[in-house]
Each structure stands twice: as C-alpha cells, then as structure tokens.
Amino acid sequence: MEGDIGLNRFLVLNAAVPNSYTEIRPRFRVNARPEDLPRIRELAEFSPVFNLQSN
C-alpha cells in the first residue's frame, strides 16, 4: 500500500490542516480461479481500505 500524507500538521507547520492522507493506493494480487472472483469482491467490501476508497 502506498499513500501521500499531508505533513503540514504532522510537522506543526499549519495546525489548521487535517492530519491525514491525501491519497491511498492499495495494490494486491490474488491467486484464484475465475469463478471465485465474485466471492473475492464480496469479501473485499469488509476491508477498511475499501471503505476509505469508496467513500
């Protein structure tokens, strides 16, 4: 997983800026049969990263 974090608040450069990531880029590889893909997609929706990316 890669991400870009805003360091303004973290380094106390600007207290008005939220202390958070501006981009998160998850990557993963799954070895599965093609007929398993719908179930894998269903299970991925429980991931906190999926929630962050979709909202």
C-alpha positions as CSV (number, residue, x, y, z in Angstrom):
1,M,0.0,0.0,0.0
2,E,1.2,3.5,-0.9
3,G,-0.1,6.8,0.3
4,D,0.6,10.5,0.4
5,I,0.3,12.1,3.8
6,G,-0.1,15.8,4.5
7,L,2.8,16.7,6.7
8,N,1.8,20.3,7.4
9,R,0.1,19.4,10.7
10,F,2.4,16.5,11.5
11,L,5.4,18.8,11.4
12,V,3.4,21.6,13.1
13,L,3.7,23.8,10.0
14,N,0.0,24.5,9.9
15,A,-2.4,23.4,12.7
16,A,-5.5,24.2,10.6
17,V,-4.7,21.4,8.1
18,P,-6.1,18.0,8.9
19,N,-3.6,15.3,9.9
20,S,-4.4,12.7,7.2
21,Y,-3.6,11.0,3.9
22,T,-4.5,12.8,0.7
23,E,-4.1,9.6,-1.5
24,I,-4.1,5.9,-0.7
25,R,-3.2,3.5,-3.4
26,P,-3.7,-0.2,-2.4
27,R,-2.4,-2.9,-4.6
28,F,-2.8,-6.6,-4.2
29,R,-2.5,-9.9,-6.1
30,V,-4.8,-12.8,-5.6
31,N,-4.3,-16.3,-7.0
32,A,-7.8,-17.6,-7.6
33,R,-10.0,-19.4,-10.1
34,P,-12.2,-17.1,-12.2
35,E,-15.3,-18.5,-10.7
36,D,-14.1,-17.3,-7.3
37,L,-13.9,-13.6,-8.3
38,P,-17.5,-12.7,-7.3
39,R,-16.9,-14.0,-3.7
40,I,-13.5,-12.3,-3.5
41,R,-15.1,-9.0,-4.5
42,E,-17.8,-9.5,-1.9
43,L,-15.2,-10.2,0.8
44,A,-13.2,-7.1,-0.2
45,E,-16.1,-4.9,0.9
46,F,-15.3,-5.7,4.5
47,S,-11.8,-4.1,4.2
48,P,-11.3,-0.7,5.9
49,V,-9.2,0.3,2.9
50,F,-12.2,-0.4,0.6
51,N,-14.4,1.7,2.8
52,L,-11.9,4.6,2.7
53,Q,-11.5,4.4,-1.0
54,S,-15.2,4.1,-1.8
55,N,-16.4,7.0,0.5
